[in-house]
Each structure stands twice: as C-alpha cells, then as structure tokens.
Amino acid sequence: MIARLIAAAAAAGALLCAGAGYARADHPLCASGSTCRTAPLRPSPIASPAGAHAVGRVDAEIGHGARAVMVSAWYPTRTADRSAPYVPAAGPVAQLQIATRAAEWMHTPDAAGAMVGAQADATEDAAVDGDQLPVVLVSPGMGTPRFILSGLATELASRGYAVVAIDHTGESPAVQLPDGRIVWGAAPTVTPDYMRAQLATRIGDLRLVLDHLTALPIVGARLDLGRIAALGHSYGGTTAVQLAAIDARVRAAVALDGPAGWDGVAAAPALDLPVLSLDLTGMWSSSWNGFRGSRFEVASILNAGHYTATDLPAFGCSADLCGTVPADRAALVSRDVVGLWLDRWLRGMDTPRFTAPELVWQT
C-alpha cells in the first residue's frame, strides 16, 4: 500500500508545473505581497481536541545553511482565539499553492479548497501553559506535509504534550520558509536507493530538531528532554522506529500504518523500548515479526484506510485511502489509542488501553 501511494504521488507530481527548487510566495493575484487582504479563517472541519487545555502553535525554522527544516510546535496554552491558519504559510496565495500541491500528492485534489483559509484549533504564538512538557516528535509520511497531522498534534497538546511536527524539506510537497520562499518537493520514487537516502535524510532531520529543541521559540524552555517519543505516519513511522533504535533521547516510538523496516532499504531494528504499531490497512508488515514483549503493542482500526489517522478524512477522500469509518469517529479512535498509550509509556500514568468497537488489539 505505501509503495503504491508513493508511486502515485510521483505521478501526480509530474503533472504539476512547478518543479523542485525555490519559488516566491508572491503571486500576480496579490502583487503587493504582505499587504494583500486576508479573508477571515473558516472553522476547521477537523474534529476539535478533547483535552483540558487550549492549544498554541508556533512555526519555526530549525537549522541553517546546507540543511534546514520547518516545524510546527503545538503546546498547551490558556489562550483560545484559534488564530492559526490550518496551512502554515503567510497569506492566502502561499496557502493555496502549498495546499494544492499537497492535495495532489495525497491523491485528493478537491481537498485543497477546504484546507485553504481553514483555521486550526490553535492560537498562533500563544504563551505556554505548563512546564516540563513531554515531547512528541512527528514525522509525516513520504511526500506528505506536516500539517496533515494537525488534528492528532492538537489533541496531544490539549492533553499536556508539546508536539513538534516536521516538514522534510525537498520531500514534502511544498513548504514556506521564513523569508517567504516556497521550497517545492521533488516527486518521490520507490527505488531502494531513493528510499535509503530519504530515510537517512529524515533521521538526520529528526536529530537536528532534537539537537535544537530548547531553542524553539516560546516553548523550548518548557520541555522535558527526558520524556521524548517519536511518532510517524507511513514512512514516517519507519523513520520514528529507526530513529529510536539509534538515538537514546527517544524513549518510545509510534508507527501509524508504517513498517519497522523496508526491504532492501533498512532492516527492522532490535529495539528495547515501548513501541506502538497502529495498523490501518490490514496488511501486516513482516518487519514487525521480530518485535516481542509487553512493551510492544499492536492495534488495528477496522474498516480504516492508510490516511485514517491523518486529517484527510475530514477534508474528504475516497474509501480506498481513508476507509469507511466516519471522519469524527476515525479521529476519536486514533487519537485516543495514541494519547492513552503515550500517557502510559511516556508519562508513567496508570492508563488502560483504549477500547472501541472499531478497534482490535493484536498483542
């Protein structure tokens, strides 16, 4: 499933006129750039977070020179004006460019219109509420943007976590840098050489962010660096597990419909840490066969699709991509599975496994 979706994303990318490299966020429809009038944000179709806290979001660039990545950091706050746009970009033109590219790559071109101008359930640059926040580092799937996991990020932040989601520059469909440039991603392929190189780059990106967590604006000084989990969707799940195997700063890993390893690319690691594999497509990867013990858990959401745990169901997508579970229900189940699991393994809370009619625990 993952390989097929990556190949389809590559085909979609080939149809778009913008190639890899840099482009300005400016556009003839908004020639004055920053003075272009912005329409009010619309309520998001994504299910609101259920935790006790309002949520803040700050977007920042990590690294300079040869390698830099954009991140969105989500965290608990007392401010609740929901001023953050869903697509993290400056102005409607850049948001439209980025959302259009991302929706094409995720095989749901009609979703772009709903993404542009939608608000996130978060307040931009709000003050942090709390100290010693456990950290969840998030890697999206191959060829998908960081904002497609905003629903899960806001949910975890509303429960008291700091969530740092990453765009892997050059692989992400499109990402805007602080100077206004948009970096367009090169369409992914599924060749072993490409996948191997991207895995190394992705792990490097996550370690770069780990190195600079305390430098994050607003939230950096409030993080508990002794409680860090890595989470990823699809190839991001592979990235999270592979990172946890080599970086002792990561104490737990979550893979959302992603394998632990990839044939011809990377073997599944020997990992003596808490690991959660959330299966969405019913196609069990043999890379998980070597994982054993009480700290390895597998859950399956019935009638789900590869993108069920992302925001895509809320924007509308086909059953083969998002399954037939209603969007709000898909959000509740996937968020509670992950949230309660992290509470247990990252916070040491005596929380039970989440149970629901759509959910089957395999281990």
Long-range contacts (C-beta under 8 A, 24 or more apart in sequence): 1-257, 1-281, 1-283, 1-306, 2-141, 2-142, 2-234, 2-235, 2-257, 2-258, 2-259, 2-306, 3-190, 5-107, 5-141, 5-142, 5-234, 5-306, 5-321, 6-142, 6-143, 6-188, 6-189, 6-190, 6-235, 7-189, 7-190, 8-107, 9-105, 9-106, 9-107, 9-142, 9-143, 9-187, 9-188, 10-143, 10-187, 10-188, 10-189, 11-187, 12-104, 12-105, 12-107, 12-187, 13-104, 13-105, 13-143, 13-173, 13-185, 13-186, 13-187, 13-188, 14-187, 15-104, 16-101, 16-104, 18-97, 18-101, 18-174, 18-184, 19-184, 19-186, 20-170, 20-184, 20-185, 20-186, 21-183, 21-184, 22-181, 22-182, 22-183, 22-184, 23-97, 23-181, 23-182, 23-184, 24-180, 24-181, 24-182, 25-89, 25-90, 25-91, 25-93, 25-94, 25-97, 25-176, 25-180, 25-181, 25-182, 26-93, 26-180, 27-93, 27-97, 29-93, 30-91, 30-92, 30-93, 33-91, 33-180, 34-90, 34-91, 36-91, 36-92, 36-93, 38-91, 38-92, 39-92, 39-117, 41-82, 41-83, 41-85, 41-117, 41-118, 41-119, 42-117, 42-118, 42-119, 43-118, 43-119, 44-86, 44-118, 44-119, 44-120, 44-121, 44-314, 45-114, 45-118, 45-314, 45-315, 45-327, 46-86, 46-121, 46-150, 46-151, 46-311, 46-314, 46-331, 47-151, 47-314, 47-327, 47-328, 47-331, 47-332, 48-121, 48-154, 49-121, 49-151, 49-154, 49-155, 49-157, 49-158, 49-159, 49-335, 50-155, 50-158, 50-332, 50-335, 51-76, 51-155, 51-156, 51-157, 51-158, 51-159, 51-160, 52-158, 52-159, 52-160, 53-77, 53-78, 53-129, 53-130, 53-157, 53-158, 53-159, 53-160, 54-78, 54-79, 54-80, 54-123, 54-126, 54-129, 54-158, 55-121, 55-122, 55-123, 55-154, 55-157, 55-158, 56-122, 56-123, 56-124, 56-125, 56-126, 56-127, 56-128, 56-157, 56-218, 56-219, 57-84, 57-88, 57-120, 57-122, 57-123, 57-124, 57-125, 57-126, 58-124, 58-125, 58-216, 58-217, 58-218, 58-219, 59-88, 60-216, 60-217, 61-177, 61-178, 62-208, 62-209, 62-212, 62-215, 62-216, 63-208, 63-212, 67-169, 67-204, 67-205, 67-208, 68-169, 68-177, 69-166, 69-167, 69-168, 69-169, 69-205, 69-208, 69-209, 70-146, 70-166, 70-167, 70-169, 70-175, 70-176, 70-177, 71-146, 71-164, 71-165, 71-166, 71-167, 71-209, 71-216, 72-146, 72-147, 72-150, 72-153, 72-164, 72-165, 73-162, 73-163, 73-164, 73-165, 73-216, 73-218, 73-219, 74-122, 74-150, 74-153, 74-154, 74-156, 74-157, 74-162, 74-163, 74-164, 74-165, 75-128, 75-129, 75-130, 75-133, 75-157, 75-161, 75-162, 75-163, 75-218, 75-219, 75-222, 76-128, 76-129, 76-130, 76-133, 76-157, 76-158, 76-160, 76-161, 77-123, 77-126, 77-127, 77-128, 77-129, 78-126, 78-127, 78-129, 79-123, 79-126, 79-127, 80-123, 81-123, 82-119, 82-120, 82-121, 82-122, 82-123, 83-119, 83-123, 83-124, 84-119, 84-120, 84-122, 84-123, 84-124, 85-117, 85-118, 85-119, 85-120, 86-115, 86-118, 86-119, 86-120, 86-147, 86-150, 87-115, 87-116, 87-118, 87-147, 88-146, 88-147, 88-176, 89-176, 89-182, 90-176, 90-180, 92-116, 92-117, 94-176, 94-180, 94-182, 97-174, 97-182, 98-145, 98-173, 98-174, 98-175, 98-176, 98-182, 101-173, 101-174, 101-184, 101-185, 102-144, 102-145, 102-147, 102-148, 102-173, 102-174, 103-315, 104-173, 105-143, 105-144, 105-173, 105-185, 105-187, 106-143, 106-144, 106-148, 106-307, 106-312, 106-317, 106-321, 107-317, 107-318, 107-321, 108-312, 108-315, 108-316, 108-317, 108-318, 108-321, 110-316, 111-312, 111-315, 111-316, 111-317, 114-315, 114-316, 115-147, 115-315, 120-147, 120-150, 120-154, 121-154, 122-150, 122-154, 122-157, 125-217, 125-218, 126-218, 127-218, 128-218, 128-219, 128-222, 130-160, 130-222, 131-222, 132-222, 132-223, 132-224, 133-160, 133-161, 133-162, 133-219, 133-222, 133-223, 133-224, 134-160, 134-161, 134-162, 134-224, 134-227, 134-228, 134-229, 134-342, 134-346, 134-347, 135-161, 135-162, 135-163, 135-164, 135-213, 135-223, 135-224, 135-225, 135-227, 135-228, 135-229, 136-161, 136-162, 136-163, 136-164, 136-228, 136-229, 136-230, 136-231, 136-342, 136-346, 137-164, 137-166, 137-206, 137-209, 137-210, 137-228, 137-229, 137-230, 137-231, 137-240, 137-250, 138-163, 138-164, 138-165, 138-166, 138-231, 138-232, 138-236, 139-166, 139-168, 139-202, 139-205, 139-206, 139-230, 139-231, 139-232, 139-233, 139-236, 139-237, 139-239, 139-240, 140-165, 140-166, 140-167, 140-168, 140-172, 140-232, 140-233, 140-234, 140-236, 141-232, 141-233, 141-234, 141-235, 141-236, 141-258, 142-171, 142-188, 142-198, 142-234, 142-235, 142-236, 143-171, 143-172, 143-173, 143-185, 143-187, 143-188, 144-172, 144-173, 144-233, 144-234, 144-310, 145-172, 145-173, 145-174, 145-175, 146-172, 146-175, 147-311, 148-307, 148-310, 148-311, 148-312, 149-233, 149-310, 149-311, 150-311, 151-310, 151-311, 151-314, 151-331, 151-335, 152-309, 152-310, 152-334, 152-335, 152-338, 155-331, 155-335, 155-339, 156-335, 156-338, 156-339, 156-342, 159-339, 159-343, 161-342, 162-219, 162-222, 162-223, 164-209, 164-213, 164-216, 166-205, 166-206, 166-209, 168-198, 168-201, 168-202, 168-205, 169-205, 170-201, 171-198, 171-201, 171-202, 192-264, 192-265, 195-235, 195-262, 195-264, 195-265, 196-264, 196-265, 196-266, 198-235, 199-235, 199-238, 199-239, 199-242, 199-262, 199-265, 199-266, 202-235, 202-236, 202-239, 203-239, 203-242, 203-243, 203-246, 206-230, 206-239, 206-240, 206-243, 206-247, 207-243, 207-247, 210-247, 210-249, 210-250, 225-249, 226-251, 227-251, 227-346, 227-347, 229-253, 229-254, 229-342, 229-345, 229-346, 230-254, 231-255, 231-256, 231-338, 232-256, 232-258, 233-257, 233-258, 233-309, 233-310, 234-258, 234-306, 235-262, 237-277, 238-262, 238-266, 241-268, 241-269, 241-271, 241-275, 242-266, 242-269, 244-269, 244-271, 244-273, 244-275, 245-269, 245-270, 245-271, 251-345, 251-346, 252-276, 252-342, 252-345, 252-346, 254-278, 254-338, 254-341, 254-342, 256-280, 256-309, 256-334, 256-338, 257-281, 257-306, 257-308, 257-309, 259-285, 259-287, 259-288, 260-285, 260-287, 260-288, 260-291, 261-287, 262-287, 274-345, 276-337, 276-338, 276-341, 278-309, 278-334, 278-337, 278-338, 279-362, 280-304, 280-305, 280-306, 280-307, 280-308, 280-309, 280-323, 281-305, 281-306, 295-345, 296-363, 297-341, 297-353, 297-361, 297-363, 298-361, 298-362, 298-363, 299-337, 299-353, 299-359, 299-360, 299-361, 299-362, 300-359, 300-360, 300-362, 301-325, 301-330, 301-333, 301-334, 301-337, 301-358, 301-359, 302-358, 302-359, 302-360, 303-358, 304-330, 304-358, 308-334, 309-334, 309-338, 325-358, 329-358, 332-356, 333-358, 333-359
